[in-house]
């Protein structure tokens, strides 16, 4: 592995997660040392923000591939030329915002994506921020008794509410979905996930895709998940990203939830998203 040619400048966004990175041009061919430093920063801060980047689709793809194999979304049509790219578009009259509501990307897959890399092409003059919540911090804030109750529990995840016929994410005018018949597939993941690189434990349930907890009655499961959904996104665990054209953010789906706000009616928002494949949660 080659050494890092230019040390990264890392400025934390809050005390709990997020960092802005300067001193790196993501459109260039980065050396192995720089990629390793970015990956370590991602483990440390969970959300990384790079401002004033000039990235073509090809260069964004090249950057993403330095972290692993890229994924294609099973329910949303990708870019015609580059299927790994999702052109996340909200039109001025669109009442549905793709990515709205707290969630962790594609937990309905047996091996959910490791991370997401989102690039701002066109943003409204105000609004359209993205919130992130640190699920390690959420786990750490639980009582010892609650942590012992949750360790070993398994949750059920499905895409049916979002991507089934008439699902929330199928109603966007700009984002075209597919394969609704596959959305009812159920997968199981631990309620508490251990991060494969840092070894830290974190909550791994989310309101969009988690439908129940195995071994509990429906009433018990509903009560437990209602608490965890609220607890996991408390203000103390969050940061807020204000987008600008040319901003790139990457986040660790193994340790955060996120929420794209739709408070910019009458304006267009265009983002370019790629995701890096991950492994089975343990």
C-alpha positions as protocol buffer text, in pm:
chain_id: "A"
residue {
  index: 1
  type: UNK
  ca { x: 0 y: 0 z: 0 }
}
residue {
  index: 2
  type: UNK
  ca { x: 133 y: 341 z: -92 }
}
residue {
  index: 3
  type: UNK
  ca { x: 158 y: 618 z: 164 }
}
residue {
  index: 4
  type: UNK
  ca { x: -88 y: 905 z: 181 }
}
residue {
  index: 5
  type: UNK
  ca { x: 43 y: 1188 z: -33 }
}
residue {
  index: 6
  type: UNK
  ca { x: -171 y: 1463 z: 123 }
}
residue {
  index: 7
  type: UNK
  ca { x: -290 y: 1437 z: 486 }
}
residue {
  index: 8
  type: UNK
  ca { x: -665 y: 1476 z: 524 }
}
residue {
  index: 9
  type: UNK
  ca { x: -801 y: 1766 z: 724 }
}
residue {
  index: 10
  type: UNK
  ca { x: -1087 y: 1630 z: 937 }
}
residue {
  index: 11
  type: UNK
  ca { x: -1329 y: 1871 z: 1110 }
}
residue {
  index: 12
  type: UNK
  ca { x: -1599 y: 1703 z: 1323 }
}
residue {
  index: 13
  type: UNK
  ca { x: -1951 y: 1830 z: 1257 }
}
residue {
  index: 14
  type: UNK
  ca { x: -2084 y: 1745 z: 1604 }
}
residue {
  index: 15
  type: UNK
  ca { x: -1965 y: 1570 z: 1916 }
}
residue {
  index: 16
  type: UNK
  ca { x: -2136 y: 1245 z: 1820 }
}
residue {
  index: 17
  type: UNK
  ca { x: -2097 y: 1193 z: 1443 }
}
residue {
  index: 18
  type: UNK
  ca { x: -2011 y: 1350 z: 1111 }
}
residue {
  index: 19
  type: UNK
  ca { x: -1694 y: 1515 z: 979 }
}
residue {
  index: 20
  type: UNK
  ca { x: -1609 y: 1747 z: 693 }
}
residue {
  index: 21
  type: UNK
  ca { x: -1299 y: 1640 z: 500 }
}
residue {
  index: 22
  type: UNK
  ca { x: -1082 y: 1887 z: 313 }
}
residue {
  index: 23
  type: UNK
  ca { x: -754 y: 1853 z: 126 }
}
residue {
  index: 24
  type: UNK
  ca { x: -865 y: 1586 z: -119 }
}
residue {
  index: 25
  type: UNK
  ca { x: -993 y: 1599 z: -478 }
}
residue {
  index: 26
  type: UNK
  ca { x: -1221 y: 1299 z: -524 }
}
residue {
  index: 27
  type: UNK
  ca { x: -1208 y: 1329 z: -903 }
}
residue {
  index: 28
  type: UNK
  ca { x: -839 y: 1238 z: -904 }
}
residue {
  index: 29
  type: UNK
  ca { x: -682 y: 892 z: -886 }
}
residue {
  index: 30
  type: UNK
  ca { x: -634 y: 864 z: -511 }
}
residue {
  index: 31
  type: UNK
  ca { x: -351 y: 653 z: -372 }
}
residue {
  index: 32
  type: UNK
  ca { x: -415 y: 356 z: -145 }
}
residue {
  index: 33
  type: UNK
  ca { x: -306 y: 544 z: 165 }
}
residue {
  index: 34
  type: UNK
  ca { x: -560 y: 819 z: 110 }
}
residue {
  index: 35
  type: UNK
  ca { x: -839 y: 565 z: 55 }
}
residue {
  index: 36
  type: UNK
  ca { x: -737 y: 386 z: 376 }
}
residue {
  index: 37
  type: UNK
  ca { x: -744 y: 716 z: 565 }
}
residue {
  index: 38
  type: UNK
  ca { x: -1093 y: 794 z: 432 }
}
residue {
  index: 39
  type: UNK
  ca { x: -1216 y: 447 z: 528 }
}
residue {
  index: 40
  type: UNK
  ca { x: -1078 y: 490 z: 880 }
}
residue {
  index: 41
  type: UNK
  ca { x: -1241 y: 832 z: 907 }
}
residue {
  index: 42
  type: UNK
  ca { x: -1571 y: 673 z: 801 }
}
residue {
  index: 43
  type: UNK
  ca { x: -1543 y: 418 z: 1083 }
}
residue {
  index: 44
  type: UNK
  ca { x: -1457 y: 693 z: 1330 }
}
residue {
  index: 45
  type: UNK
  ca { x: -1716 y: 953 z: 1225 }
}
residue {
  index: 46
  type: UNK
  ca { x: -1981 y: 746 z: 1038 }
}
residue {
  index: 47
  type: UNK
  ca { x: -2068 y: 1033 z: 800 }
}
residue {
  index: 48
  type: UNK
  ca { x: -1810 y: 1214 z: 583 }
}
residue {
  index: 49
  type: UNK
  ca { x: -1874 y: 1533 z: 387 }
}
residue {
  index: 50
  type: UNK
  ca { x: -1658 y: 1659 z: 100 }
}
residue {
  index: 51
  type: UNK
  ca { x: -1738 y: 2008 z: -32 }
}
residue {
  index: 52
  type: UNK
  ca { x: -1673 y: 2169 z: -371 }
}
residue {
  index: 53
  type: UNK
  ca { x: -1618 y: 1846 z: -562 }
}
residue {
  index: 54
  type: UNK
  ca { x: -1649 y: 1836 z: -942 }
}
residue {
  index: 55
  type: UNK
  ca { x: -1750 y: 1478 z: -1015 }
}
residue {
  index: 56
  type: UNK
  ca { x: -1873 y: 1325 z: -1337 }
}
residue {
  index: 57
  type: UNK
  ca { x: -2077 y: 1005 z: -1301 }
}
residue {
  index: 58
  type: UNK
  ca { x: -1771 y: 807 z: -1409 }
}
residue {
  index: 59
  type: UNK
  ca { x: -1547 y: 964 z: -1146 }
}
residue {
  index: 60
  type: UNK
  ca { x: -1803 y: 912 z: -871 }
}
residue {
  index: 61
  type: UNK
  ca { x: -1826 y: 546 z: -971 }
}
residue {
  index: 62
  type: UNK
  ca { x: -1447 y: 516 z: -973 }
}
residue {
  index: 63
  type: UNK
  ca { x: -1427 y: 663 z: -623 }
}
residue {
  index: 64
  type: UNK
  ca { x: -1698 y: 431 z: -492 }
}
residue {
  index: 65
  type: UNK
  ca { x: -1531 y: 121 z: -633 }
}
residue {
  index: 66
  type: UNK
  ca { x: -1224 y: 188 z: -419 }
}
residue {
  index: 67
  type: UNK
  ca { x: -1436 y: 78 z: -121 }
}
residue {
  index: 68
  type: UNK
  ca { x: -1588 y: -236 z: -273 }
}
residue {
  index: 69
  type: UNK
  ca { x: -1824 y: -371 z: -535 }
}
residue {
  index: 70
  type: UNK
  ca { x: -2111 y: -136 z: -619 }
}
residue {
  index: 71
  type: UNK
  ca { x: -2473 y: -243 z: -587 }
}
residue {
  index: 72
  type: UNK
  ca { x: -2784 y: -186 z: -799 }
}
residue {
  index: 73
  type: UNK
  ca { x: -3117 y: -112 z: -634 }
}
residue {
  index: 74
  type: UNK
  ca { x: -3360 y: -406 z: -659 }
}
residue {
  index: 75
  type: UNK
  ca { x: -3673 y: -187 z: -671 }
}
residue {
  index: 76
  type: UNK
  ca { x: -3573 y: 143 z: -835 }
}
residue {
  index: 77
  type: UNK
  ca { x: -3456 y: 187 z: -1195 }
}
residue {
  index: 78
  type: UNK
  ca { x: -3096 y: 302 z: -1214 }
}
residue {
  index: 79
  type: UNK
  ca { x: -2936 y: 539 z: -1461 }
}
residue {
  index: 80
  type: UNK
  ca { x: -2975 y: 411 z: -1818 }
}
residue {
  index: 81
  type: UNK
  ca { x: -2601 y: 438 z: -1888 }
}
residue {
  index: 82
  type: UNK
  ca { x: -2473 y: 346 z: -1541 }
}
residue {
  index: 83
  type: UNK
  ca { x: -2720 y: 112 z: -1362 }
}
residue {
  index: 84
  type: UNK
  ca { x: -2524 y: 140 z: -1034 }
}
residue {
  index: 85
  type: UNK
  ca { x: -2623 y: 508 z: -1018 }
}
residue {
  index: 86
  type: UNK
  ca { x: -2961 y: 617 z: -881 }
}
residue {
  index: 87
  type: UNK
  ca { x: -3058 y: 962 z: -1004 }
}
residue {
  index: 88
  type: UNK
  ca { x: -3251 y: 1075 z: -697 }
}
residue {
  index: 89
  type: UNK
  ca { x: -3481 y: 1344 z: -834 }
}
residue {
  index: 90
  type: UNK
  ca { x: -3757 y: 1543 z: -665 }
}
residue {
  index: 91
  type: UNK
  ca { x: -3959 y: 1761 z: -900 }
}
residue {
  index: 92
  type: UNK
  ca { x: -4111 y: 2096 z: -789 }
}
residue {
  index: 93
  type: UNK
  ca { x: -4463 y: 1948 z: -773 }
}
residue {
  index: 94
  type: UNK
  ca { x: -4358 y: 1613 z: -626 }
}
residue {
  index: 95
  type: UNK
  ca { x: -4522 y: 1548 z: -290 }
}
residue {
  index: 96
  type: UNK
  ca { x: -4318 y: 1234 z: -223 }
}
residue {
  index: 97
  type: UNK
  ca { x: -3950 y: 1256 z: -130 }
}
residue {
  index: 98
  type: UNK
  ca { x: -3737 y: 950 z: -204 }
}
residue {
  index: 99
  type: UNK
  ca { x: -3545 y: 875 z: 117 }
}
residue {
  index: 100
  type: UNK
  ca { x: -3789 y: 1061 z: 337 }
}
residue {
  index: 101
  type: UNK
  ca { x: -3839 y: 922 z: 687 }
}
residue {
  index: 102
  type: UNK
  ca { x: -3575 y: 771 z: 913 }
}
residue {
  index: 103
  type: UNK
  ca { x: -3420 y: 455 z: 769 }
}
residue {
  index: 104
  type: UNK
  ca { x: -3105 y: 258 z: 701 }
}
residue {
  index: 105
  type: UNK
  ca { x: -3059 y: 174 z: 334 }
}
residue {
  index: 106
  type: UNK
  ca { x: -3181 y: -164 z: 204 }
}
residue {
  index: 107
  type: UNK
  ca { x: -3193 y: -355 z: 533 }
}
residue {
  index: 108
  type: UNK
  ca { x: -3449 y: -574 z: 350 }
}
residue {
  index: 109
  type: UNK
  ca { x: -3155 y: -745 z: 174 }
}
residue {
  index: 110
  type: UNK
  ca { x: -2976 y: -1047 z: 327 }
}
residue {
  index: 111
  type: UNK
  ca { x: -2650 y: -853 z: 287 }
}
residue {
  index: 112
  type: UNK
  ca { x: -2740 y: -482 z: 313 }
}
residue {
  index: 113
  type: UNK
  ca { x: -2513 y: -225 z: 154 }
}
residue {
  index: 114
  type: UNK
  ca { x: -2208 y: -121 z: 353 }
}
residue {
  index: 115
  type: UNK
  ca { x: -2224 y: 246 z: 264 }
}
residue {
  index: 116
  type: UNK
  ca { x: -2391 y: 508 z: 47 }
}
residue {
  index: 117
  type: UNK
  ca { x: -2220 y: 784 z: -152 }
}
residue {
  index: 118
  type: UNK
  ca { x: -2446 y: 1075 z: -250 }
}
residue {
  index: 119
  type: UNK
  ca { x: -2346 y: 1368 z: -471 }
}
residue {
  index: 120
  type: UNK
  ca { x: -2543 y: 1692 z: -498 }
}
residue {
  index: 121
  type: UNK
  ca { x: -2606 y: 1797 z: -858 }
}
residue {
  index: 122
  type: UNK
  ca { x: -2887 y: 2051 z: -809 }
}
residue {
  index: 123
  type: UNK
  ca { x: -3024 y: 2165 z: -472 }
}
residue {
  index: 124
  type: UNK
  ca { x: -3302 y: 2404 z: -372 }
}
residue {
  index: 125
  type: UNK
  ca { x: -3207 y: 2752 z: -246 }
}
residue {
  index: 126
  type: UNK
  ca { x: -3294 y: 2636 z: 104 }
}
residue {
  index: 127
  type: UNK
  ca { x: -3417 y: 2316 z: 259 }
}
residue {
  index: 128
  type: UNK
  ca { x: -3353 y: 1959 z: 151 }
}
residue {
  index: 129
  type: UNK
  ca { x: -3109 y: 1889 z: 434 }
}
residue {
  index: 130
  type: UNK
  ca { x: -3027 y: 1532 z: 540 }
}
residue {
  index: 131
  type: UNK
  ca { x: -3027 y: 1421 z: 904 }
}
residue {
  index: 132
  type: UNK
  ca { x: -2812 y: 1136 z: 1033 }
}
residue {
  index: 133
  type: UNK
  ca { x: -2833 y: 941 z: 1361 }
}
residue {
  index: 134
  type: UNK
  ca { x: -2549 y: 743 z: 1520 }
}
residue {
  index: 135
  type: UNK
  ca { x: -2676 y: 397 z: 1616 }
}
residue {
  index: 136
  type: UNK
  ca { x: -2367 y: 318 z: 1824 }
}
residue {
  index: 137
  type: UNK
  ca { x: -2442 y: 620 z: 2042 }
}
residue {
  index: 138
  type: UNK
  ca { x: -2807 y: 513 z: 2062 }
}
residue {
  index: 139
  type: UNK
  ca { x: -2703 y: 166 z: 2184 }
}
residue {
  index: 140
  type: UNK
  ca { x: -2454 y: 306 z: 2434 }
}
residue {
  index: 141
  type: UNK
  ca { x: -2724 y: 528 z: 2585 }
}
residue {
  index: 142
  type: UNK
  ca { x: -2948 y: 233 z: 2671 }
}
residue {
  index: 143
  type: UNK
  ca { x: -2952 y: 94 z: 3023 }
}
residue {
  index: 144
  type: UNK
  ca { x: -2754 y: -222 z: 3096 }
}
residue {
  index: 145
  type: UNK
  ca { x: -3084 y: -404 z: 3148 }
}
residue {
  index: 146
  type: UNK
  ca { x: -3222 y: -298 z: 2811 }
}
residue {
  index: 147
  type: UNK
  ca { x: -2899 y: -389 z: 2631 }
}
residue {
  index: 148
  type: UNK
  ca { x: -2906 y: -736 z: 2788 }
}
residue {
  index: 149
  type: UNK
  ca { x: -3269 y: -777 z: 2676 }
}
residue {
  index: 150
  type: UNK
  ca { x: -3190 y: -678 z: 2318 }
}
residue {
  index: 151
  type: UNK
  ca { x: -2869 y: -878 z: 2272 }
}
residue {
  index: 152
  type: UNK
  ca { x: -2959 y: -1194 z: 2083 }
}
residue {
  index: 153
  type: UNK
  ca { x: -3298 y: -1073 z: 1956 }
}
residue {
  index: 154
  type: UNK
  ca { x: -3367 y: -1098 z: 1582 }
}
residue {
  index: 155
  type: UNK
  ca { x: -3579 y: -855 z: 1379 }
}
residue {
  index: 156
  type: UNK
  ca { x: -3771 y: -910 z: 1055 }
}
residue {
  index: 157
  type: UNK
  ca { x: -3717 y: -668 z: 765 }
}
residue {
  index: 158
  type: UNK
  ca { x: -3917 y: -630 z: 444 }
}
residue {
  index: 159
  type: UNK
  ca { x: -3953 y: -377 z: 161 }
}
residue {
  index: 160
  type: UNK
  ca { x: -4328 y: -426 z: 118 }
}
residue {
  index: 161
  type: UNK
  ca { x: -4440 y: -101 z: 284 }
}
residue {
  index: 162
  type: UNK
  ca { x: -4207 y: 104 z: 65 }
}
residue {
  index: 163
  type: UNK
  ca { x: -4191 y: -86 z: -264 }
}
residue {
  index: 164
  type: UNK
  ca { x: -4499 y: -308 z: -280 }
}
residue {
  index: 165
  type: UNK
  ca { x: -4798 y: -210 z: -493 }
}
residue {
  index: 166
  type: UNK
  ca { x: -4897 y: 141 z: -381 }
}
residue {
  index: 167
  type: UNK
  ca { x: -4606 y: 157 z: -138 }
}
residue {
  index: 168
  type: UNK
  ca { x: -4475 y: 490 z: -14 }
}
residue {
  index: 169
  type: UNK
  ca { x: -4171 y: 495 z: -241 }
}
residue {
  index: 170
  type: UNK
  ca { x: -4371 y: 401 z: -552 }
}
residue {
  index: 171
  type: UNK
  ca { x: -4565 y: 729 z: -551 }
}
residue {
  index: 172
  type: UNK
  ca { x: -4285 y: 962 z: -660 }
}
residue {
  index: 173
  type: UNK
  ca { x: -4336 y: 1114 z: -1006 }
}
residue {
  index: 174
  type: UNK
  ca { x: -3965 y: 1120 z: -1087 }
}
residue {
  index: 175
  type: UNK
  ca { x: -3841 y: 795 z: -930 }
}
residue {
  index: 176
  type: UNK
  ca { x: -3962 y: 488 z: -1121 }
}
residue {
  index: 177
  type: UNK
  ca { x: -3984 y: 162 z: -927 }
}
residue {
  index: 178
  type: UNK
  ca { x: -3999 y: -201 z: -1037 }
}
residue {
  index: 179
  type: UNK
  ca { x: -4039 y: -561 z: -909 }
}
residue {
  index: 180
  type: UNK
  ca { x: -4318 y: -494 z: -655 }
}
residue {
  index: 181
  type: UNK
  ca { x: -4386 y: -868 z: -636 }
}
residue {
  index: 182
  type: UNK
  ca { x: -4044 y: -920 z: -476 }
}
residue {
  index: 183
  type: UNK
  ca { x: -4096 y: -664 z: -201 }
}
residue {
  index: 184
  type: UNK
  ca { x: -4272 y: -902 z: 38 }
}
residue {
  index: 185
  type: UNK
  ca { x: -3957 y: -1110 z: 88 }
}
residue {
  index: 186
  type: UNK
  ca { x: -3867 y: -1122 z: 458 }
}
residue {
  index: 187
  type: UNK
  ca { x: -3513 y: -1127 z: 593 }
}
residue {
  index: 188
  type: UNK
  ca { x: -3385 y: -1149 z: 949 }
}
residue {
  index: 189
  type: UNK
  ca { x: -3110 y: -943 z: 1111 }
}
residue {
  index: 190
  type: UNK
  ca { x: -2995 y: -904 z: 1471 }
}
residue {
  index: 191
  type: UNK
  ca { x: -3156 y: -616 z: 1660 }
}
residue {
  index: 192
  type: UNK
  ca { x: -2806 y: -530 z: 1784 }
}
residue {
  index: 193
  type: UNK
  ca { x: -2542 y: -536 z: 1513 }
}
residue {
  index: 194
  type: UNK
  ca { x: -2167 y: -560 z: 1571 }
}
residue {
  index: 195
  type: UNK
  ca { x: -1972 y: -342 z: 1331 }
}
residue {
  index: 196
  type: UNK
  ca { x: -1735 y: -567 z: 1133 }
}
residue {
  index: 197
  type: UNK
  ca { x: -1448 y: -314 z: 1137 }
}
residue {
  index: 198
  type: UNK
  ca { x: -1472 y: -130 z: 1469 }
}
residue {
  index: 199
  type: UNK
  ca { x: -1630 y: -408 z: 1674 }
}
residue {
  index: 200
  type: UNK
  ca { x: -1878 y: -160 z: 1828 }
}
residue {
  index: 201
  type: UNK
  ca { x: -2238 y: -257 z: 1889 }
}
residue {
  index: 202
  type: UNK
  ca { x: -2528 y: -53 z: 1757 }
}
residue {
  index: 203
  type: UNK
  ca { x: -2904 y: -64 z: 1705 }
}
residue {
  index: 204
  type: UNK
  ca { x: -3004 y: -216 z: 1373 }
}
residue {
  index: 205
  type: UNK
  ca { x: -3376 y: -157 z: 1332 }
}
residue {
  index: 206
  type: UNK
  ca { x: -3550 y: 119 z: 1138 }
}
residue {
  index: 207
  type: UNK
  ca { x: -3907 y: 236 z: 1088 }
}
residue {
  index: 208
  type: UNK
  ca { x: -3910 y: 199 z: 708 }
}
residue {
  index: 209
  type: UNK
  ca { x: -3815 y: -168 z: 681 }
}
residue {
  index: 210
  type: UNK
  ca { x: -3830 y: -341 z: 1024 }
}
residue {
  index: 211
  type: UNK
  ca { x: -4169 y: -503 z: 1082 }
}
residue {
  index: 212
  type: UNK
  ca { x: -4131 y: -721 z: 1390 }
}
residue {
  index: 213
  type: UNK
  ca { x: -3910 y: -900 z: 1641 }
}
residue {
  index: 214
  type: UNK
  ca { x: -3900 y: -1280 z: 1643 }
}
residue {
  index: 215
  type: UNK
  ca { x: -4014 y: -1457 z: 1957 }
}
residue {
  index: 216
  type: UNK
  ca { x: -4232 y: -1169 z: 2081 }
}
residue {
  index: 217
  type: UNK
  ca { x: -4606 y: -1134 z: 2052 }
}
residue {
  index: 218
  type: UNK
  ca { x: -4725 y: -874 z: 1803 }
}
residue {
  index: 219
  type: UNK
  ca { x: -4813 y: -640 z: 2090 }
}
residue {
  index: 220
  type: UNK
  ca { x: -4474 y: -687 z: 2257 }
}
residue {
  index: 221
  type: UNK
  ca { x: -4293 y: -645 z: 1927 }
}
residue {
  index: 222
  type: UNK
  ca { x: -4485 y: -328 z: 1842 }
}
residue {
  index: 223
  type: UNK
  ca { x: -4412 y: -175 z: 2182 }
}
residue {
  index: 224
  type: UNK
  ca { x: -4042 y: -262 z: 2167 }
}
residue {
  index: 225
  type: UNK
  ca { x: -3997 y: -132 z: 1813 }
}
residue {
  index: 226
  type: UNK
  ca { x: -4188 y: 188 z: 1884 }
}
residue {
  index: 227
  type: UNK
  ca { x: -3945 y: 261 z: 2166 }
}
residue {
  index: 228
  type: UNK
  ca { x: -3637 y: 172 z: 1960 }
}
residue {
  index: 229
  type: UNK
  ca { x: -3751 y: 373 z: 1656 }
}
residue {
  index: 230
  type: UNK
  ca { x: -3789 y: 683 z: 1874 }
}
residue {
  index: 231
  type: UNK
  ca { x: -3480 y: 625 z: 2083 }
}
residue {
  index: 232
  type: UNK
  ca { x: -3249 y: 563 z: 1786 }
}
residue {
  index: 233
  type: UNK
  ca { x: -3308 y: 907 z: 1637 }
}
residue {
  index: 234
  type: UNK
  ca { x: -3302 y: 1127 z: 1946 }
}
residue {
  index: 235
  type: UNK
  ca { x: -3149 y: 1470 z: 1884 }
}
residue {
  index: 236
  type: UNK
  ca { x: -2844 y: 1385 z: 2098 }
}
residue {
  index: 237
  type: UNK
  ca { x: -2738 y: 1118 z: 1844 }
}
residue {
  index: 238
  type: UNK
  ca { x: -2778 y: 1329 z: 1528 }
}
residue {
  index: 239
  type: UNK
  ca { x: -2611 y: 1572 z: 1291 }
}
residue {
  index: 240
  type: UNK
  ca { x: -2755 y: 1774 z: 1002 }
}
residue {
  index: 241
  type: UNK
  ca { x: -2604 y: 1818 z: 656 }
}
residue {
  index: 242
  type: UNK
  ca { x: -2684 y: 2131 z: 455 }
}
residue {
  index: 243
  type: UNK
  ca { x: -2619 y: 2051 z: 90 }
}
residue {
  index: 244
  type: UNK
  ca { x: -2452 y: 2269 z: -168 }
}
residue {
  index: 245
  type: UNK
  ca { x: -2396 y: 2186 z: -537 }
}
residue {
  index: 246
  type: UNK
  ca { x: -2080 y: 1976 z: -555 }
}
residue {
  index: 247
  type: UNK
  ca { x: -2113 y: 1836 z: -203 }
}
residue {
  index: 248
  type: UNK
  ca { x: -2046 y: 1462 z: -170 }
}
residue {
  index: 249
  type: UNK
  ca { x: -2144 y: 1272 z: 142 }
}
residue {
  index: 250
  type: UNK
  ca { x: -2070 y: 912 z: 226 }
}
residue {
  index: 251
  type: UNK
  ca { x: -2213 y: 733 z: 526 }
}
residue {
  index: 252
  type: UNK
  ca { x: -2179 y: 398 z: 696 }
}
residue {
  index: 253
  type: UNK
  ca { x: -2506 y: 206 z: 672 }
}
residue {
  index: 254
  type: UNK
  ca { x: -2378 y: -30 z: 941 }
}
residue {
  index: 255
  type: UNK
  ca { x: -2388 y: 246 z: 1203 }
}
residue {
  index: 256
  type: UNK
  ca { x: -2630 y: 522 z: 1101 }
}
residue {
  index: 257
  type: UNK
  ca { x: -2986 y: 598 z: 1003 }
}
residue {
  index: 258
  type: UNK
  ca { x: -3066 y: 897 z: 781 }
}
residue {
  index: 259
  type: UNK
  ca { x: -3362 y: 1115 z: 682 }
}
residue {
  index: 260
  type: UNK
  ca { x: -3386 y: 1336 z: 371 }
}
residue {
  index: 261
  type: UNK
  ca { x: -3613 y: 1629 z: 455 }
}
residue {
  index: 262
  type: UNK
  ca { x: -3873 y: 1745 z: 202 }
}
residue {
  index: 263
  type: UNK
  ca { x: -3923 y: 2110 z: 296 }
}
residue {
  index: 264
  type: UNK
  ca { x: -3860 y: 2268 z: -43 }
}
residue {
  index: 265
  type: UNK
  ca { x: -4191 y: 2237 z: -232 }
}
residue {
  index: 266
  type: UNK
  ca { x: -4179 y: 2422 z: -561 }
}
residue {
  index: 267
  type: UNK
  ca { x: -3809 y: 2355 z: -617 }
}
residue {
  index: 268
  type: UNK
  ca { x: -3617 y: 2077 z: -791 }
}
residue {
  index: 269
  type: UNK
  ca { x: -3356 y: 1863 z: -617 }
}
residue {
  index: 270
  type: UNK
  ca { x: -3123 y: 1628 z: -806 }
}
residue {
  index: 271
  type: UNK
  ca { x: -2880 y: 1394 z: -632 }
}
residue {
  index: 272
  type: UNK
  ca { x: -2666 y: 1110 z: -765 }
}
residue {
  index: 273
  type: UNK
  ca { x: -2638 y: 804 z: -541 }
}
residue {
  index: 274
  type: UNK
  ca { x: -2424 y: 493 z: -547 }
}
residue {
  index: 275
  type: UNK
  ca { x: -2395 y: 223 z: -282 }
}
residue {
  index: 276
  type: UNK
  ca { x: -2119 y: -19 z: -185 }
}
residue {
  index: 277
  type: UNK
  ca { x: -2216 y: -381 z: -120 }
}
residue {
  index: 278
  type: UNK
  ca { x: -2191 y: -507 z: 235 }
}
residue {
  index: 279
  type: UNK
  ca { x: -2199 y: -829 z: 433 }
}
residue {
  index: 280
  type: UNK
  ca { x: -2450 y: -1019 z: 644 }
}
residue {
  index: 281
  type: UNK
  ca { x: -2511 y: -841 z: 977 }
}
residue {
  index: 282
  type: UNK
  ca { x: -2399 y: -1023 z: 1291 }
}
